[in-house]
Amino acid sequence: MNQPAIFDTNRLILRQWLASDREPFVRLNADPRVMEFFPTLLAPEESISMIYRIEAHFEVHGFGLYAAELRQDHTFIGFIGLNIPTFDAPFTPCVEIGWRLAAEYWGQGLATEGARAITEHGFQQLGLREVVAFTVPANLRSRRVMEKLGMKHDSADDFDHPQLPSDHPLRRHVLYRLSRADSSSSAPEA
Ligand SMILES: CC(C)(COP(=O)(O)OP(=O)(O)OC[C@H]1O[C@@H](n2cnc3c(N)ncnc32)[C@H](O)[C@@H]1OP(=O)(O)O)[C@@H](O)C(=O)NCCC(=O)NCCS
């Protein structure tokens, strides 16, 4: 399989994971601000396992959740990329776009900037017809990124996350979709 692409945006490099990303990734997943809309904080070994799973996904599919670093000083700030969910839902199989950044770097348009490069790659190079994104209704920051990418929310697509117990407060999710056709015509500015 070809080497996965590396992306340069104005302010970011999206690349394969390095051993030096592990420590800041462990910190990021242990930060209650970052994990507010996830069931639990991650223990260090869970963060490392997640990196292994991400790397395995790249091996199998040639794309995945890229490590994101700042171009100006090469600081690792989180991930932005594409992922194939492993659970069954009415909208699967699908390719989702995902993002998780350290809280110090929020609010500067970085997630949107990286996600734009990734969706364009997905549509133009990988030939995807659609990407989806999902989160809990209260995750307004993430939903705003989806909206800025031009993704569309139809409440008929909302779903209960099958990997959470039926009474879990984070079970309900909203789904956003972006088709290749819509992406080329109408993505709004950041
Ligand atoms: C979601 C996340 C990646 C966004 O990263 P980011 O780089 O701050 O995103 P951007 O700056 O590109 O856009 C964030 C938008 O949310 C808006 N926003 C921030 N806080 C908000 C709030 N409380 N309510 C509504 N909108 C909010 C910002 O104003 C910005 O929109 P704008 O450009 O129109 O002003 C980041 O908050 C994060 O990593 N969160 C924790 C992990 C997570 O929840 N991941 C998503 C799981 S689906």
PDBQT file of the ligand as one rigid body, heavy atoms in Angstrom, charges set to zero:
ROOT
HETATM    1  C1  LIG A 201     -14.166  20.227  18.686  1.00  0.00    +0.000 C 
HETATM    2  C2  LIG A 201     -12.755  20.793  18.596  1.00  0.00    +0.000 C 
HETATM    3  C3  LIG A 201     -11.873  19.857  17.778  1.00  0.00    +0.000 C 
HETATM    4  C4  LIG A 201     -12.827  22.147  17.903  1.00  0.00    +0.000 C 
HETATM    5  O1  LIG A 201     -11.509  22.619  17.685  1.00  0.00    +0.000 OA
HETATM    6  P1  LIG A 201     -11.213  24.154  17.353  1.00  0.00    +0.000 P 
HETATM    7  O2  LIG A 201      -9.879  24.216  16.697  1.00  0.00    +0.000 OA
HETATM    8  O3  LIG A 201     -11.462  24.988  18.530  1.00  0.00    +0.000 OA
HETATM    9  O4  LIG A 201     -12.350  24.442  16.262  1.00  0.00    +0.000 OA
HETATM   10  P2  LIG A 201     -12.508  25.770  15.405  1.00  0.00    +0.000 P 
HETATM   11  O5  LIG A 201     -11.768  26.895  16.049  1.00  0.00    +0.000 OA
HETATM   12  O6  LIG A 201     -12.178  25.409  13.989  1.00  0.00    +0.000 OA
HETATM   13  O7  LIG A 201     -14.066  26.024  15.504  1.00  0.00    +0.000 OA
HETATM   14  C5  LIG A 201     -14.728  26.009  16.756  1.00  0.00    +0.000 C 
HETATM   15  C6  LIG A 201     -16.023  26.797  16.631  1.00  0.00    +0.000 C 
HETATM   16  O8  LIG A 201     -16.828  26.541  17.776  1.00  0.00    +0.000 OA
HETATM   17  C7  LIG A 201     -17.260  27.779  18.318  1.00  0.00    +0.000 C 
HETATM   18  N1  LIG A 201     -17.471  27.585  19.738  1.00  0.00    +0.000 N 
HETATM   19  C8  LIG A 201     -16.563  27.502  20.723  1.00  0.00    +0.000 A 
HETATM   20  N2  LIG A 201     -17.175  27.300  21.900  1.00  0.00    +0.000 NA
HETATM   21  C9  LIG A 201     -18.505  27.237  21.643  1.00  0.00    +0.000 A 
HETATM   22  C10 LIG A 201     -19.650  27.050  22.436  1.00  0.00    +0.000 A 
HETATM   23  N3  LIG A 201     -19.572  26.862  23.760  1.00  0.00    +0.000 N 
HETATM   24  N4  LIG A 201     -20.844  27.048  21.822  1.00  0.00    +0.000 NA
HETATM   25  C11 LIG A 201     -20.955  27.212  20.495  1.00  0.00    +0.000 A 
HETATM   26  N5  LIG A 201     -19.895  27.381  19.679  1.00  0.00    +0.000 NA
HETATM   27  C12 LIG A 201     -18.682  27.406  20.255  1.00  0.00    +0.000 A 
HETATM   28  C13 LIG A 201     -16.106  28.707  18.007  1.00  0.00    +0.000 C 
HETATM   29  O9  LIG A 201     -16.510  30.055  18.151  1.00  0.00    +0.000 OA
HETATM   30  C14 LIG A 201     -15.810  28.298  16.573  1.00  0.00    +0.000 C 
HETATM   31  O10 LIG A 201     -16.782  28.798  15.671  1.00  0.00    +0.000 OA
HETATM   32  P3  LIG A 201     -16.556  30.188  14.850  1.00  0.00    +0.000 P 
HETATM   33  O11 LIG A 201     -15.321  29.999  14.017  1.00  0.00    +0.000 OA
HETATM   34  O12 LIG A 201     -17.790  30.340  14.060  1.00  0.00    +0.000 OA
HETATM   35  O13 LIG A 201     -16.365  31.278  15.872  1.00  0.00    +0.000 OA
HETATM   36  C15 LIG A 201     -12.142  20.985  20.003  1.00  0.00    +0.000 C 
HETATM   37  O14 LIG A 201     -13.010  21.797  20.762  1.00  0.00    +0.000 OA
HETATM   38  C16 LIG A 201     -11.896  19.670  20.731  1.00  0.00    +0.000 C 
HETATM   39  O15 LIG A 201     -10.880  19.015  20.527  1.00  0.00    +0.000 OA
HETATM   40  N6  LIG A 201     -12.845  19.273  21.619  1.00  0.00    +0.000 N 
HETATM   41  C17 LIG A 201     -12.687  18.089  22.440  1.00  0.00    +0.000 C 
HETATM   42  C18 LIG A 201     -12.779  16.802  21.651  1.00  0.00    +0.000 C 
HETATM   43  C19 LIG A 201     -14.081  16.664  20.932  1.00  0.00    +0.000 C 
HETATM   44  O16 LIG A 201     -15.138  16.962  21.465  1.00  0.00    +0.000 OA
HETATM   45  N7  LIG A 201     -13.967  16.185  19.689  1.00  0.00    +0.000 N 
HETATM   46  C20 LIG A 201     -15.104  15.993  18.847  1.00  0.00    +0.000 C 
HETATM   47  C21 LIG A 201     -15.814  14.751  19.154  1.00  0.00    +0.000 C 
HETATM   48  S1  LIG A 201     -17.078  14.495  17.924  1.00  0.00    +0.000 SA
ENDROOT
TORSDOF 0
